[in-house]
Amino acid sequence: MPLVLIILLPLTGACLPALLQGRSSRLLASVSALPTLFCLLLLLSWLPHVMRGGDAVVQTLAWLPSLGLAVGFRLDGLGLLFALLITGIGGLILLYARYYFAGSTTSARFFTLIQLFMAAMLGIVLSENLLFMLVFWELTSLVSFLLIGYHTHDHAARLGARMSLVITGGGGLALLAGIVMLGQAAGGYELSVVLEAGERIRGNERYGLMLNLILLGAFTKSAQFPFHLWLPHAMTAPTPVSAYLHSATMVKAGLFLLARLHPALADTALWFHLVTLTGMLTLMVGAFVAMFMHDMKGLLAYSTVSHLGLIMLLLGLGTPMALAAALFHLVCHALFKAPLFMMAGYVEHATGTRDMRNINGMWRFMPALMVLSSISAAAMAGLPLMSGYISKKMLFNESLLLATPDWAAVIIPAWVALAALFSVAYSIRIFHNVFFNGRPIDLPVWPPRAPRRLALAPIALLSLATLLLGLAPERAYTALVQPAFAAARQAAVAPYDFAALGTGVTLLMSLFALAGGALFYHLRTPLFRLHARLPAVDAKEIFDWLMRRATTLAQQRVFQLENGSLQRYLAFIMATLVVLVGLQLHDVPRWDGGVALTPLDPLTLLAAILLCLAAIGVVVYHHHRLPALLLLGVTGLVVTVTFARFSAPDLALTQLMVEVMAVVIMMLALSFLPQTSPRGSTRLRMGRDLTIAGLVGLGVAAFSFAILTRPQQTISDFFMANSMPGGGGSNVVNVILVDFRGFDTLGEITVLGIAAVAVFAFTRDLHLKERVVETNPAHWVAEPHPIMLGSVARLVLPIALLVSAYIFLRGHNQPGGGFIAGLITAVALTLQYMAGGLVWAQARMRTAFRPLIGAGILIAAVTGLGSWLFGFPFLTSAHGHLHLPLIGDIALATAMLFDLGVYANVVGATLLILANLGKLMTVTGPGKEIG
């Protein structure tokens, strides 16, 4: 079974709600749950293989091998454990959302985003290639930004979303740098390579920098101190988002990454101090603040921060079974925290508030929810027979086994015992304050209404799983955690001795935490008064102030450099070029390399003189726009002739077509401008510009002379030798564009399409002032579409299209190709617009431009993907000969399909730009939409 199917199923599910906009949450949840259910069943089918200790399943599809990029997937015990949590809890969240959004007709966006997030998380835990994993890593940051800011009308939600994006996105940039360094040190980016290169990585001279960058990415994603602030302020999101992202998935991504890279990066003093100390601080800060939070979701958020710190602490300890304890508690935390978030959502709906000072006595209104929540709260507190009790004793036991360094052997056990005391206290508080503690006070909604019984099904299932995990920890550990532990360690591991947890100091630490937590909660009134005296710190306000200051500072620096003067920008760029290049080249001992230059013939000399005169003419007459534009066109035509003269016919054809289109676009722009421009440059500025231009010109000439007179060997020999055998074409330029460098071309036509759509969007509803007419206004309107031009244009069109087809078909072996053919077609069709006008031409244009752009990009991309079906890298072309009766052999290459995509994109993008710029010139304004 292809592992990619596990990711494609949620992606498919993400598309379905978008097709059902406005439908009920019941239908949306049902449609969304089906792909998730199938995904979960596929994962469960791999469980027997993993439990038997089978090898990791790795499936790789080459993409860009030269860059170390491959679409690879890896399924082992660790990936399966996280994938089961992601899909299992994700399916229950969809069911919960069905009731949470009951009555809403605008929840389709939520169901789409939550499944897109599920797919991204699955991509992280199942990726074999670390660079490929980074794509999914960043996708989780982007989608979580949209989910946290789901209530777009809420200012607090927007601030919380921005905070999460800035912190996790910044950490992602650091992680990118760290992963690149890690891959270089390991000799590859596949996990199979990285995990076996641990000794080489830890011995690398850049290990410290590499580790810090990777930890920065993991700490920001998993809300470790001091980057934890985004998580509590993400509670403005709908409760299903909090229950999923902030208990079981997104915040676990950083922990997964460190567990996955454990064999490569761990077991060093630097790892111990960075990971352990960060985990300790996060554990205590989260636990302390959670106790004094009045908001239900705020308390759960800070308790989540504390538990994430607990797991991070275990990842850093380095004792033999600390990693196993971390994975076990990770499962326990996901199972008991998600139901508590769900409970908070139901209580908020029923009461209209999340303030626990007002919410009291809910057991009278929601007895079933109270019973179910008691299981999760007891597990979070670590009461006996509960899963949290087992995992916290595992934490105590591992902390006691720590012998070095000396300070850690004493401080860490005491530290975790104190943090466990706080966890008992805040667990008692949320349960007691919500369901008991007297009667409700001034609730916005009265009386509270209990959720329907079926609505409690997700909470009931997760509570049951929590209970079973606490009653039978050995079975759960053997089935799920031990295979994950073995995969994370990349070695055979011994079973965990649960029998040793019930005695000795571990038992005393547990009793201390339980009794101390209960006493702490009992003394909450004076403690709350003491806490109220502490200075109030609003992290969101601090973050917002920092963002405003950073933005203001950046704007000040930008405005100092950018004042709207292109002349100034060019002066800065050219002066910098002269200084930097001059410093590098002033010590060159000899500019003449000894190779003779090509003899200068009279025609080449004449063309050079014309080019210089035309360029000087543009400078001299730049105040008179029309003559300057004509002279600028002359420079383009001379460059075209130069390309043809020096055996570059493809470049010549392309330059000619581009020159025509550029002149047309600039003519359109000039019609809205005065015919002359003001004279604004002072003599001093003109002298400065002349000096800089002269220095740059002399420098370029000298540098060109030095290069051309030196013996050199370029990569052109490789392309000429491999063009026919490797690409099936004798036109080296076209083979490079559609085969050797096809990925570059795909990116370029994508950018071209985006630029065209941007022009369409900007001019869609744009109303410009009337064109400036300074003299002889009748000249502009006397004959807007001359009959002679119209007759010639219609006659030229079929000939031009025939030439375009000829240029396209021969492009792989002779000068031509999709780009040039597209420009010829665009010029011919533009001539129809100029001759007949927008209304006349658009009425006869049967093809819309935007779909043509999309079709071009899609054809090019699908052509590249097709090579995967045959086991070749992305955009690998196939070529051969086809024999046809009466015609003979025909050379064919799949690159022609790619070229067809280029052709369609160029035609659509060029016409979309020109038609929408030309639309602005119509008498009636923007008029009917074009494109």
Secondary structure, DSSP 8 states (H G I E B T S, - for coil): --THHHHHHHHHHHHHHHTTTT--HHHHHHHHHHHHHHHHHHHHHTHHHHHTT---EEEEEEEEGGGTEEEEEEESHHHHHHHHHHHHHHHHHHHHHHHHTTT-S-THHHHHHHHHHHHHHHHHHHBSBHHHHHHHHHHHHHHHHHHHT-STT-HHHHHHHHHHHHHHHHHHHHHHHHHHHHHHHHTSSBHHHHTT-HHHHHTSTTHHHHHHHHHHHHHHHTT-TTSGGGTGGGGGS-HHHHHHHTTTSHHHHHHHHHHHTHHHH-SSHHHHHHHHHHHHHHHHHHHHHHHT--BHHHHHHHHHHHHHHHHHHHHHH--TTHHHHHHHHHHHHHHHHHHHHHHHHHHHHHHS--BTTT---GGGT-HHHHHHHHHHHHHHHT-TTSHHHHHHHHHHHHHHT--SSHHHHHHHHHHHHHHHHHHHHHHHHHHHHHH-SS---S-SSSS-----TGGGHHHHHHHHHHHHHHH-HHHHIIIIIHHHHHHHHTS------GGGGGSHHHHHHHHHHHHHHHHHHHTHHHHHHHHHTS----HHHHHHHHHHHHHHHHHHHHHHH-SS-HHHHHHHHHHHHHHHHHHHHTT-S-S--S-------HHHHHHHHHHHHHHHHHHHTTTBHHHHHHHHHHHHHHHHHHHHHTT-HHHHHHHHHHHHHHHHHHHHHHTTS-SB------HHHHHHHHHHHHHHHHHHHHHHHHHHTS----THHHHHHHHHHHHS-S-HHHHIIIIITHHHHHHHHHHHHHHHHHHHHHHTT---------S-THHHHS-SS-HHHHHHHHHHHHHHHHHHHHHHHTTTTSS--HHHHHHHHHHHHHHHHHHH-HHHHHHH--S-HHHHHHHHHHHHHHHHHHGGGGT--TT---EEEEEETTTEEEEEETHHHHHHHHHHHHHHHHHHHHHHHHHTTSTT-S-S---
